[in-house]
Amino acid sequence: MFKKFISAVIAITMVMGMCSCSEQSSGSEPQPGSQIVQPSEPKPTQQPSSFEPTKDMLNPTADYQFVAASDVSSDEKFLIGANEFSVNLFKTSVAKDLADGKNTLVSPESVLFALGMTQSGAKGETLRQMQKVLCGDLDTETFNKNMNKLMTSASKSSDFKFGIANSVWVRDMQDMTLTEQFAKNCKQMYNAELFKAPFNDDTLKQMNNWVSDKTDKMIPSILDNLEPSTAAVLLNCIAFDAQWAKPYDKKDVVDNREFTLQDGKKVNCSMMNSEEKLYVSDENAQGFIKNYKGGKYAFMAILPNEGVSLSDYVNSLTADKFAKLYAGKTDAYKVFASMPKFKYDYGKNLNDTLKQMGITDAFDDSKADFSGMTEQQKLFISNVFHKTHIEVDELGTKAAAATAVMMDVSGAIPADVNQKDITLDRPFAYAIMDTETGLPVFMGTVCDPTAS
């Protein structure tokens, strides 16, 4: 597990640097070099824990702007592939911690954004493996366009906050420039900020401060150190803040209710009671869906049946089973639901998870091919770090995720039939769902609502 997050105190101003190479997708003349922001020394007069570029900050690429999708409806093949990745990432990454009775939480969408940018610089067998795992062999161009649609649709409404931020950090070193096509993809499709920095202690603070800012301080830091061999870092952050469509009244919250842990021990927690209209079930579990204000996102709670452990249920979960569980929601029942308030952090190194899922060459310094990212240096993925935070209470939900892809230089540095009573008083799973795409933004488990 990651050590307890600590808040960084830093503020920065930035000046421009340069990063360039030729367009890799055509035989035309090279485009103007992609410009990269260079963070300057922190200013003591600025507010702490704030990443605020000055008015002089320029776009990371001079010739490109973020292009919001005009049609945000996702391709069916993308939805199927992204759902499969989400479920596989969840069950593979949390298996050990879940078996140990720990609370877990991952954001498949955050990981998709970070690895999607990384995939834009991959070639050969490295690219083939990433395409297969991330979205069922979907080509990179189509994948990027669909990720762009997710970014565009996330910011459609004022009923909730759903912030998505991406950035690429490049070590300021000789013979290390990004290809123009990679910079173009990151900017146009992912709206990524690009920074060139010395990768010293100040840079580490600036990266962590960027993450803190983009997650509304819910995740104060993502990295503990920068290795001398690290040449680039790709970051994604997601910040989610939404109120329930129907918040709980004070009378709906009951303190000192028992919650039974998987080892049989009991803890006391505050339980929130409500009547819900949407019921979900399969052969091994049942649950309910509670909408957030605006209706675009919803909380789906999944309680395994008596005699079925949460660990066994998650291990048996498939993409098809999860998709059918959500798609099969019904309003045929009144659901009297009880759910504990909970709040916790979770962190994970995803290296082994992604290797188990099929991305292997990207982590092998002798096989990785990221020549679409930079042609001067041979890069490979050294680490993929993932951190999350969630708070669920009477008003709604706050959640955040941060994913860092570290790129190193190779060789270098029932009462009646119409009523359902569901009480989440033992370990359960949950997902925060995008109701338009049917994709999970967050997936987690609660084994102990009192653990932080």
N, C-alpha and C positions, 0 to 999 in steps of 0.2 A: 504494500500500500504506500501511497505517497505521504510524505510528512505533512503536517498541518500547514495549510497555506499561510503565507505571511504577506502583509501588504507592502508594496514597494512605494517609496516616496520619490517622485521624479517628475520633472516637466521638461519639455524639450522644444527647441525651434529647429527648423530644418532648412538646408540649402540644397540645390540640385546637383546631382552627379549624372554621369552618362553610362549607358549600357547598350551595346548594339551588336547586331550581327545580321546576316542576310535572311530574307524570307525563305523558309524551307519548303513551302508548298508550291512554289512556282519557279520558273527559270528566269524571272525578271531581275532587273537590277536591284541591289539591296536598298531597302527603305532606310529613312533616317533612323539613327540609333535611338533606342528606347531610353528615355531619361529616368533616372532613379534618384529619389529623394535621399539626401544624406542628413540624418539627424545630428544636430549640434549638441554641445554641452548643455546640461540642464540649467535653467535660470532659477535661482533661489527665490526670486520675488513671485513666481507663479504658484498657483495652488497645488498642493500635493496630490498624488494619485490621479493625475490628469494628463492625457495625451492630446495636446491641442496644437495642430500644425498652424503656423502663422499664415497671414494673408499672402505671403510670398511663396507659399508652397505651390508648386506646379503639378500638373498631371504627370503620373509616372511615365506615360508614353505620350509624346508630343502630338502624334497623329491620330490617336485613338481615344474614343470615349466609350463609356459603358452604354450598351445598346439594350434597352429594356424590351422584352418580348411583347409584340403586339397581340399575340394569341398565347394565352397561358395554359391552354389545355395540353396536358402531357401526352406523349405517344404511349400507346398501349404496351408496346414492347419495353419501353423504359420503365413504366409502372411495375410490370411483372419482374423485371430484373432488379430494380431498386428495392422492391419488397423482399425478394429473395436474399439480397445482400443484407438488408436490415435484420431479418430474422436470424440468418446465419451468424452475423457479427454479434448479435445479442447473446444467443445461446452459447456460442463458442467462447466469448470473452468473459462471461460472468460465471461459467460453470463451477470453477473451483471456489470462488468466493461465496456463491450461492450454497454450495454443499457445506460450507463452513458456517452458514447461518448469517451471512453478512448482507446488508442492504446493497443493492447494485443499481447502476443507472448508466446507460450509454446513449449517445445521440448518433444514430446511424447517419442522419442527414449531415451533421458536422463532419464526420469522417468522409462521407462522399464528397463534400466540397473540397476538403484538404487533399484527398487523393485524386480527385478529379483534376485539380490544377496540376498536380504532379504527373498524372497520366498524359497531360498535354505535352510534356517534354520527353515522353518515353518512345522508344522505337523497338522494332524487332520482336524477339520473344518476350522481352520485358513488357512491351505494350500489349502483346497478345494475352499474357497472363492477367494483366490488370483489367483489360476489357472484359475478359471472361468472368472475373470475380466481381467487379464493380457493377456490371449491368448485363450479364448474359450475352457477351460478345457484341454488344452494341458498339458501333463505330464511334470514335472519339468526337467527331463533329456533331453527330446527333445527340450523344450524351451531353456534351457541353451546352447545346441549345436547350435541352430539357432542364439542366441545372439552372440555366439562365431564367427559364420559366418559373422555377421554384423561387428564385430570388425576387422576380417581378411580382408574383402573386402574393408573396409574404408581406409586402408593404402596401397592399391594396386598401386596407381598412384602418380606421382610427379607433375601432372598438378594442384593439389589443395592441401590444407591442411585440413585434417579432423582428428583431434586428439580426441581419446576417452581414458579417464583415470578413474580408479576405485580405491577406497581405503576403508578399514575398520579400524576404530579406536576403541580400547577397553580400558575402564578405568582400570588402574592398581590398582586392589583391590583384596582382599582375596576372594577365591571361585568365580572367574570370568575367565574362560578359554573357548575358542572356541572349538567345536568338530572338530576332525580331518577331517571328511567328509565335513563339512562346509568350513573349510580353503582350502581343496583340490578343491572344486567347485569354490570358489572365485578366486583361483590362476590359475587353469587350464583353466577354461571357461572364466573368466572375467579379467584375468591378474591383479588382485587387489593387491595393496600394503597393508600390515597389520602393524599397529602401536599400541603399548601399551604406554599409557601416563597417567599422573595424573589427567587430565581433569580440570586443573586450567586455569588461564588467559593466561599463556604461551601456553598451548595446544590449546586454542581458536585461538590465533594468528597463530599458526602453521597450524591449519586446514584451516583458511581463506587464509593463504599464499599459501598453497597447491592448493586451488581453483584458486587463482589469477594466479599462475604459469601455471596451466593446461588449463586455458582459455585465455592465452596470455594477462592477466591483463584486459580483457574486463569485468570480474566480480571480483572486488577486494575482496569481502567477501560474505559469504553465511549465517553465523550465528552471532547473536548479543551476545549470552551468552550460557553457558553450565549449565544446572540445576544440583543440587546435586544428583538428582535421575537418571540422564542419565548415562547409563552403556556402550553404544556403539553408534557409528555414522557411517553410511554407505554413502559414497559420490560417485557421478558420475559427471564428467565434459566432455563437448563436446566443441571443438573449431573448427569452420569452417571458411575457408578463401579461396575464389575462385574468379578468374577473369571471366568476361563474355567471352564466346567464341568469341563474336564480341563486343568489348568495344565501348562505345559512343564516338564520336568525339566532340571536343569543340563546333562545330557548331550545334550539336544535342541537346545541353542543352540550354534551354530558361528560364531566370529568370523572376520573378514577374508574374507567371501564377496563376490564381485563382483556389483555391480548396474549394469546398463547404462542410462545416461541416454538420452533421446530423440535427443540429438545424437551418440550413439555413444561418448561418453566413459564411463569406468568409475570407480566409487567403491567403496570397501570398506564393508561393513556387517555387523552381527550378524544371522544368519539363524536363525529358529526353525523346527524340523522336527517334523511330527506326522502321524499317520494320521487322516483325517477320514472320516465316514460319508455326508455329504451333498454331492452333486455338482450343479453348475448349468452350463448351457450354452445358447448360441444359435448362429446361423450364423456369428457373428464373434468369439465369446469363450467362455471356459470359466472355471470357478472352483469355489469350495467354500464351505460354510457351517460356521462354528464357533460352537457355542452357548456362551452365558454361563451361569453358575450360576443355577439356577432355571428356565431355559428360556424365559422371557418375551422375552428379547432375544438377538439373534444377530448375528455379524459375517459379512457376505457379501463375499468377495473376487472381483473380476472381472478376468481377464487377457485382453486382446484377443489374437486369433490373430496369429502371425507375419505380418508384412506389413500389419497393420492398426494404424495409430497410435492411441494412447489418445485424442488429440484428435478424430480422425475417428469413433471409436467413440462417444464421449460426444455428439458433435454429431448422430449418427444415432439416439440413444436417444429412445424415445417412452414415454409412460406405459404403454401396452399392452405394449410390448416388455419394459419393466422388471418389470411385474407378472407377466408370463408367465415371465420368467427366474426370479423367486423362487418362484412357484407350481409351476414345473416341477422343483423340486429332487427328486433321487432318491437312494435308498440302494443302487442297483444296482451301485455301484462302490466299491472301496477307493480313497481319495484320499490319495496321499502328497504332503503339502503342505509347502512351504517359504515362510515369510513373514518379511520383515525387521522388526526393531524400528524404530519411528519415533516422533517427537515433534515437533510444530510448532504454530505459531499462524497464524491467517489472519484477514484483515479485509477488509470490502468495504462501499462505499456502494451500496445497492441501488436508488437512484433510477432510473437508466437501465434496469436490469433489469425493474423493475415497470412502467415505462412501456412497454417493449417487449412485456410480457405483456398489456397492455391497461388498466392503471390509470393514467389520464392526468389526468382532471379533479381528482382528489384533490391533485395537485401544482400545479394552476393556481389562483393566488390569486383570479382572477376567476370561476372556474367551480366551485370546490370547495364542497360543501354538507355541513358538519358541524354543522348546527343541532340535530341530535339529541344533540350533546355539550354545547354551550352555546348559548344564544340571544342572549347579549349581544354576543359577538364573532364576527366571520367568520374562521374558521380554515381553514388548508390545510396539507398535509404539505410541509415544507421539506426534510427528509432522513430516510432510513431507514438507520441504521447497523447493521452486523452484524459480530460478532466471534466466533471459535471457537478452541478449543484441543483437542488430542488427544494422548494418550500410549498407545502399544500396546507391551506387553512380555510377558515370560514369564507373569506372573500374570493379566493381564487388560487392561482398557481404562479409562482415565479421559478423559472428554470434557466440554466445556462450551460453551455458546453464550449470547450475549447479543444482544438486538435492541432498538434504540431508535427509536421513531417520534417525530420532532420536529414539533410542531404550532406554526406561526407565525400571527400575526395578519395578516390581509390588509390591505395598504396601511398597516401600522403596523409597529410595531416587530418314448502307449500301450505298455506292455510286454505286457499281454494285454487281452482285451476287458473283463475285470472289474477292471482297475486303471487309474487315472489318475494321472499324475505332473504336478503343477502347482507350478512354482517361480516365485515372484513376484520375479524378478531383473531386471525391466524395468518401465517405468511401468504402473501398474494402478489400477483404480478400486475403491471399496469402499463399503459402506453398513452402518450399524448399524440392524438391522431390529426392529420390534415384531412378534414372531411371532404375536401374537393378531390384529392388524389387518392385517398385511402391509404396513404403512406404514414408510417410512424415517424414522428420527429424525435421523440424520446421513447425509450423502452427501459423499464426498471422493475425491481422487485423490492418489496418491503418485508423483511424478516423480523425487524424490531423497530417499531415506530418511535421508540424513545432514544434510539442510537443516533448520533450526529456524525 
